[in-house]
Amino acid sequence: MRRAVLTAVTAALTAAFAVPAAATLKPGAAAPDFSTRGAIAGKVVPISLREQLRRGPVVLYFFPAAFTSGCNAEARAFAEKVDAFRAAGATVIGMSADNVEDLQRFSSSECAGKFAVASAGPKVVAGYDVALGRAVKGKSVTSRTSYVIGRDGKVVFVHDDMNPAEHVALTLAAVQKLKQG
């Protein structure tokens, strides 16, 4: 009986925190265009995927929520490597379902003012298939999913993993391979 209850509780917790296996766009898919507001170095700015792609590939990384330990670490890691992304011709944009006011502070403190973070509304979240399916502290959150989008607007690379550890290294490698390509 005790084992059955433990198994049921484990299954329920796993289901509650699982991200669907097919929760991302696949390489080759067209990246949905968007225009939204975001922030860089604490200043509110308009962000358009179409405009960014005119400059070259875009690394679009979705993170669950500003000012959480994993998201802070991931933002700092992207900030440390932003020059390498630029050298490979890519622009980095972080996205979450956070409001622009929170992202203003996050862009200064955690992103060190080195790249833009943008507010992903329901249409963007649905288009990129990154809804986590649960709220954190009453707020909608996205999965931790990184996309590399080629200048042609097609998804080149996807890394979908709630652990932030590999997102920067893997997306940088994908951008560098794209540049060589």
PEPEDA-V93831 format. One record per residue. RES is the residue in three letters. OMEGA is omega as a letter, one per 20 degrees, with the letter a starting at -180 (999 if undefined). NEAR is the number of other ideal C-beta (glycine too) atoms within 8 Angstrom. D_FIRST is the distance of its C-alpha to the first C-alpha in whole Angstrom. Layout:
BEGIN
res-><RES | RES>
omega-><OMEGA | OMEGA>
near-><NEAR | NEAR>
d_first-><D_FIRST | D_FIRST>
END
This chain:
BEGIN
res-><MET | ARG | ARG | ALA | VAL | LEU | THR | ALA | VAL | THR | ALA | ALA | LEU | THR | ALA | ALA | PHE | ALA | VAL | PRO | ALA | ALA | ALA | THR | LEU | LYS | PRO | GLY | ALA | ALA | ALA | PRO | ASP | PHE | SER | THR | ARG | GLY | ALA | ILE | ALA | GLY | LYS | VAL | VAL | PRO | ILE | SER | LEU | ARG | GLU | GLN | LEU | ARG | ARG | GLY | PRO | VAL | VAL | LEU | TYR | PHE | PHE | PRO | ALA | ALA | PHE | THR | SER | GLY | CYS | ASN | ALA | GLU | ALA | ARG | ALA | PHE | ALA | GLU | LYS | VAL | ASP | ALA | PHE | ARG | ALA | ALA | GLY | ALA | THR | VAL | ILE | GLY | MET | SER | ALA | ASP | ASN | VAL | GLU | ASP | LEU | GLN | ARG | PHE | SER | SER | SER | GLU | CYS | ALA | GLY | LYS | PHE | ALA | VAL | ALA | SER | ALA | GLY | PRO | LYS | VAL | VAL | ALA | GLY | TYR | ASP | VAL | ALA | LEU | GLY | ARG | ALA | VAL | LYS | GLY | LYS | SER | VAL | THR | SER | ARG | THR | SER | TYR | VAL | ILE | GLY | ARG | ASP | GLY | LYS | VAL | VAL | PHE | VAL | HIS | ASP | ASP | MET | ASN | PRO | ALA | GLU | HIS | VAL | ALA | LEU | THR | LEU | ALA | ALA | VAL | GLN | LYS | LEU | LYS | GLN | GLY>
omega-><a | r | a | r | r | r | r | r | r | r | a | r | r | r | a | a | a | r | a | a | a | a | r | r | a | r | a | r | r | r | r | r | r | r | a | r | r | a | r | a | r | a | r | a | r | r | r | r | a | r | a | a | r | a | a | a | r | r | a | a | r | r | a | a | r | r | r | a | a | a | r | a | a | r | r | r | r | r | r | a | a | r | r | r | r | r | r | r | a | r | r | r | r | r | r | r | r | r | a | a | r | a | r | r | a | a | r | a | a | a | r | r | a | r | a | r | a | r | r | r | a | a | r | r | r | a | r | r | a | r | a | r | r | r | r | a | r | a | r | r | r | r | r | a | r | r | r | a | r | a | r | r | r | r | a | a | r | r | a | a | a | r | a | a | a | a | a | a | a | r | r | r | r | r | r | r | r | a | a | a | 999>
near-><4 | 5 | 6 | 7 | 8 | 8 | 8 | 8 | 8 | 8 | 8 | 8 | 8 | 8 | 7 | 7 | 6 | 6 | 9 | 6 | 4 | 5 | 11 | 12 | 9 | 7 | 8 | 5 | 8 | 6 | 13 | 8 | 8 | 10 | 8 | 11 | 10 | 17 | 17 | 12 | 7 | 9 | 7 | 7 | 9 | 7 | 13 | 9 | 15 | 9 | 8 | 11 | 12 | 5 | 7 | 8 | 15 | 14 | 16 | 12 | 16 | 14 | 15 | 13 | 13 | 13 | 9 | 9 | 5 | 12 | 16 | 10 | 9 | 14 | 14 | 11 | 11 | 18 | 12 | 7 | 10 | 11 | 6 | 8 | 15 | 9 | 6 | 12 | 9 | 13 | 12 | 12 | 15 | 14 | 14 | 16 | 11 | 11 | 6 | 11 | 6 | 10 | 16 | 12 | 11 | 15 | 16 | 11 | 7 | 12 | 16 | 8 | 8 | 7 | 12 | 12 | 16 | 13 | 13 | 14 | 8 | 6 | 7 | 12 | 13 | 8 | 8 | 15 | 9 | 12 | 10 | 10 | 5 | 7 | 7 | 9 | 5 | 4 | 9 | 9 | 11 | 16 | 13 | 17 | 14 | 15 | 15 | 16 | 14 | 10 | 6 | 4 | 11 | 11 | 15 | 10 | 11 | 12 | 10 | 10 | 7 | 8 | 7 | 12 | 4 | 9 | 15 | 11 | 7 | 11 | 15 | 12 | 8 | 11 | 15 | 9 | 8 | 13 | 8 | 5 | 4>
d_first-><0 | 4 | 5 | 5 | 6 | 9 | 10 | 11 | 12 | 14 | 15 | 17 | 19 | 20 | 21 | 23 | 25 | 26 | 29 | 30 | 31 | 35 | 35 | 39 | 42 | 43 | 46 | 49 | 48 | 50 | 49 | 49 | 52 | 52 | 54 | 52 | 53 | 52 | 53 | 55 | 56 | 55 | 58 | 56 | 57 | 57 | 55 | 56 | 54 | 57 | 60 | 58 | 58 | 61 | 61 | 59 | 55 | 53 | 49 | 47 | 44 | 42 | 40 | 37 | 39 | 42 | 41 | 38 | 38 | 37 | 40 | 42 | 42 | 42 | 45 | 47 | 47 | 48 | 51 | 52 | 52 | 54 | 57 | 56 | 55 | 58 | 60 | 58 | 59 | 56 | 55 | 52 | 50 | 47 | 45 | 42 | 42 | 43 | 46 | 50 | 50 | 47 | 48 | 52 | 50 | 48 | 51 | 53 | 50 | 48 | 50 | 53 | 55 | 55 | 53 | 53 | 49 | 49 | 47 | 45 | 45 | 43 | 45 | 45 | 42 | 41 | 44 | 43 | 39 | 38 | 36 | 33 | 31 | 30 | 32 | 32 | 34 | 35 | 37 | 36 | 36 | 37 | 35 | 37 | 39 | 43 | 45 | 49 | 51 | 54 | 57 | 57 | 54 | 52 | 49 | 49 | 46 | 43 | 40 | 37 | 35 | 33 | 34 | 38 | 39 | 41 | 42 | 45 | 46 | 45 | 47 | 50 | 50 | 50 | 53 | 55 | 54 | 55 | 58 | 59 | 59>
END
